[in-house]
Amino acid sequence: MGVVANAVLEAGGEVVGVLPETLAAKELAHRSLTELHIVGSMHERKALMADLSDAFVALPGGIGTMEEFFEVWTWGQLGYHKKPCGLYNANGFYGRMLAFLDFMEDEEFMKKTHREMLLIGDNPTQLLDQIENYQAPTDHKWITRAETRCSDTLQG
């Protein structure tokens, strides 16, 4: 993220960072940001980032990126926010994950509406265009009991 932050700053943009105290204490804070918020925990970090954000975009990354991204996408699915959630699929990085998400939809573990909430761009311009035109779905309930494959006799 430091490379992205530096590129934005060098291009004259603004960068707002949110970091938990424990990581700031390990000298992982980027002190040249436009704004830097030091918070008490990762939970506080995610809540503040969600409040400050107009949209959520995951670049290729690791498990922390996935955890944070899936959380905000889930929040959108539940109707906690109406902000777009997108993946920058640089060089096909997310291809296998997207295939798995399609499988989840095929197996009825995800509604089509919720799968379609996820914006995917193979280049930044394409993704930004989708974000600009995003319309949040109005259906936020996961599935109704009638839509499940389980019968009432199997549910305790």
The 8 nearest C-alpha neighbors of each residue, nearest first, counted from 0:
[[1, 3, 2, 4, 5, 58, 60, 29],
 [0, 2, 4, 3, 5, 29, 6, 28],
 [1, 3, 5, 0, 4, 6, 7, 8],
 [2, 4, 6, 0, 1, 5, 7, 8],
 [5, 3, 1, 7, 2, 6, 0, 8],
 [4, 6, 8, 2, 7, 3, 9, 1],
 [7, 5, 9, 3, 8, 4, 10, 2],
 [8, 6, 12, 10, 4, 5, 9, 3],
 [7, 9, 12, 5, 11, 10, 6, 13],
 [8, 10, 6, 11, 7, 5, 12, 4],
 [11, 9, 7, 8, 12, 6, 5, 13],
 [12, 10, 8, 9, 7, 13, 6, 14],
 [13, 11, 8, 7, 10, 14, 9, 6],
 [12, 14, 33, 8, 15, 7, 11, 32],
 [15, 13, 33, 32, 4, 16, 34, 12],
 [14, 16, 34, 35, 33, 32, 13, 17],
 [17, 15, 35, 36, 34, 14, 18, 32],
 [18, 16, 36, 44, 35, 37, 48, 15],
 [17, 19, 37, 38, 44, 36, 23, 16],
 [18, 20, 38, 40, 39, 21, 37, 22],
 [21, 19, 23, 22, 39, 38, 37, 24],
 [22, 20, 24, 19, 23, 25, 40, 39],
 [23, 21, 25, 24, 20, 19, 27, 18],
 [22, 24, 20, 28, 26, 27, 25, 21],
 [23, 25, 21, 26, 22, 20, 27, 28],
 [26, 24, 22, 23, 27, 21, 28, 20],
 [27, 25, 23, 24, 28, 22, 29, 21],
 [26, 28, 23, 25, 22, 29, 24, 18],
 [29, 27, 23, 26, 30, 18, 22, 25],
 [28, 30, 31, 32, 27, 1, 35, 16],
 [29, 31, 32, 28, 35, 34, 33, 27],
 [32, 30, 29, 33, 34, 35, 8, 5],
 [33, 31, 34, 14, 30, 35, 15, 29],
 [32, 34, 14, 13, 15, 31, 35, 16],
 [35, 33, 15, 32, 16, 14, 36, 13],
 [34, 36, 16, 15, 17, 32, 37, 33],
 [35, 37, 17, 16, 38, 18, 34, 15],
 [36, 38, 18, 19, 20, 17, 35, 39],
 [39, 37, 19, 20, 40, 18, 44, 43],
 [38, 40, 19, 20, 43, 37, 41, 44],
 [41, 39, 19, 43, 42, 38, 44, 20],
 [40, 42, 44, 43, 19, 45, 39, 18],
 [43, 41, 40, 45, 44, 46, 39, 47],
 [42, 44, 46, 40, 41, 45, 47, 38],
 [45, 43, 41, 47, 42, 46, 17, 48],
 [44, 46, 48, 42, 47, 43, 49, 41],
 [45, 47, 43, 49, 44, 48, 42, 50],
 [48, 46, 50, 44, 49, 45, 43, 51],
 [49, 47, 45, 51, 50, 46, 52, 44],
 [48, 50, 46, 52, 47, 51, 45, 71],
 [49, 51, 47, 48, 52, 46, 53, 45],
 [52, 50, 48, 49, 47, 53, 46, 15],
 [53, 51, 49, 54, 50, 48, 55, 82],
 [52, 54, 82, 51, 55, 83, 49, 50],
 [55, 53, 83, 82, 52, 84, 56, 130],
 [54, 56, 84, 85, 83, 57, 52, 53],
 [57, 55, 85, 86, 84, 58, 54, 87],
 [58, 56, 86, 87, 85, 68, 59, 64],
 [57, 59, 87, 60, 86, 56, 88, 89],
 [60, 58, 92, 57, 87, 89, 88, 61],
 [61, 59, 64, 58, 62, 65, 57, 63],
 [62, 60, 64, 63, 65, 59, 66, 58],
 [61, 63, 65, 64, 66, 60, 67, 68],
 [64, 62, 66, 65, 61, 67, 60, 68],
 [63, 65, 67, 62, 61, 66, 60, 68],
 [64, 66, 62, 68, 63, 67, 69, 61],
 [67, 65, 63, 69, 64, 68, 62, 70],
 [68, 66, 70, 64, 65, 69, 63, 71],
 [69, 67, 65, 70, 71, 66, 64, 72],
 [70, 68, 72, 66, 71, 67, 65, 73],
 [69, 71, 73, 67, 68, 72, 74, 66],
 [72, 70, 74, 73, 68, 69, 75, 67],
 [71, 73, 69, 75, 74, 70, 84, 68],
 [74, 72, 76, 70, 75, 71, 69, 77],
 [75, 73, 71, 77, 79, 72, 76, 70],
 [74, 76, 78, 72, 80, 73, 77, 79],
 [75, 77, 73, 74, 78, 139, 113, 72],
 [78, 76, 139, 74, 75, 79, 73, 140],
 [77, 79, 75, 80, 139, 76, 74, 81],
 [80, 78, 74, 75, 77, 81, 76, 73],
 [79, 81, 75, 78, 82, 74, 77, 76],
 [82, 80, 135, 75, 83, 78, 79, 134],
 [83, 81, 54, 80, 53, 84, 75, 135],
 [82, 84, 54, 130, 133, 55, 85, 81],
 [85, 83, 55, 117, 56, 72, 118, 54],
 [86, 84, 118, 56, 119, 117, 55, 57],
 [85, 87, 57, 119, 56, 88, 118, 58],
 [86, 88, 120, 58, 89, 121, 57, 119],
 [87, 89, 121, 91, 92, 93, 120, 86],
 [90, 88, 91, 121, 92, 87, 122, 59],
 [89, 91, 92, 88, 121, 93, 122, 94],
 [90, 92, 88, 94, 89, 93, 121, 95],
 [93, 91, 88, 90, 89, 94, 59, 95],
 [92, 94, 96, 88, 91, 95, 97, 59],
 [95, 93, 97, 91, 96, 92, 98, 88],
 [96, 94, 98, 97, 93, 99, 92, 91],
 [95, 97, 99, 93, 98, 94, 100, 92],
 [98, 96, 100, 94, 99, 95, 93, 101],
 [97, 99, 101, 95, 96, 100, 102, 94],
 [98, 100, 102, 96, 101, 97, 103, 95],
 [99, 101, 103, 97, 102, 98, 96, 104],
 [102, 100, 98, 104, 99, 103, 105, 97],
 [103, 101, 99, 105, 100, 104, 106, 98],
 [104, 102, 100, 106, 108, 101, 105, 109],
 [103, 105, 109, 107, 101, 102, 106, 108],
 [106, 104, 102, 107, 103, 101, 108, 109],
 [105, 107, 103, 104, 108, 102, 109, 101],
 [108, 106, 104, 109, 105, 103, 110, 147],
 [107, 109, 103, 104, 106, 110, 105, 102],
 [110, 108, 104, 107, 103, 111, 113, 114],
 [109, 111, 113, 112, 104, 114, 107, 108],
 [110, 112, 114, 113, 115, 104, 109, 107],
 [113, 111, 115, 110, 114, 116, 136, 138],
 [112, 114, 116, 110, 115, 111, 76, 109],
 [115, 113, 111, 116, 112, 117, 110, 109],
 [114, 116, 112, 117, 113, 111, 118, 110],
 [117, 115, 113, 114, 118, 112, 84, 135],
 [116, 118, 115, 85, 84, 114, 119, 113],
 [117, 119, 85, 84, 116, 86, 129, 120],
 [120, 118, 86, 85, 87, 126, 117, 88],
 [119, 121, 126, 87, 122, 125, 88, 86],
 [120, 122, 88, 89, 87, 119, 125, 123],
 [121, 123, 120, 125, 124, 126, 89, 87],
 [124, 122, 126, 125, 127, 120, 87, 121],
 [125, 123, 127, 126, 122, 128, 120, 129],
 [124, 126, 128, 120, 123, 122, 127, 129],
 [125, 127, 120, 123, 129, 128, 124, 130],
 [126, 128, 130, 124, 129, 125, 123, 131],
 [129, 127, 131, 125, 126, 130, 124, 132],
 [130, 128, 126, 132, 127, 131, 133, 125],
 [131, 129, 127, 133, 128, 132, 83, 126],
 [130, 132, 128, 129, 133, 127, 83, 126],
 [133, 131, 129, 130, 128, 134, 127, 83],
 [134, 132, 130, 131, 129, 83, 135, 82],
 [133, 135, 136, 132, 83, 81, 116, 82],
 [134, 136, 81, 133, 137, 82, 116, 83],
 [137, 135, 138, 134, 112, 139, 116, 113],
 [136, 138, 139, 135, 78, 134, 81, 140],
 [139, 137, 136, 140, 112, 78, 76, 141],
 [140, 138, 77, 78, 76, 137, 141, 136],
 [141, 139, 142, 138, 77, 143, 76, 78],
 [140, 142, 139, 143, 110, 109, 77, 76],
 [143, 141, 140, 146, 144, 147, 110, 145],
 [142, 144, 146, 145, 147, 141, 140, 148],
 [143, 145, 146, 147, 142, 149, 151, 148],
 [144, 146, 143, 147, 142, 148, 150, 149],
 [147, 145, 143, 144, 142, 148, 149, 107],
 [148, 146, 149, 144, 145, 143, 142, 150],
 [147, 149, 150, 146, 145, 144, 107, 151],
 [150, 148, 147, 153, 151, 154, 152, 144],
 [149, 151, 152, 153, 148, 154, 147, 145],
 [150, 152, 154, 153, 149, 155, 144, 145],
 [151, 153, 150, 154, 155, 149, 148, 144],
 [154, 152, 151, 150, 155, 149, 148, 147],
 [155, 153, 151, 152, 150, 149, 144, 147],
 [154, 153, 152, 151, 150, 149, 144, 147]]
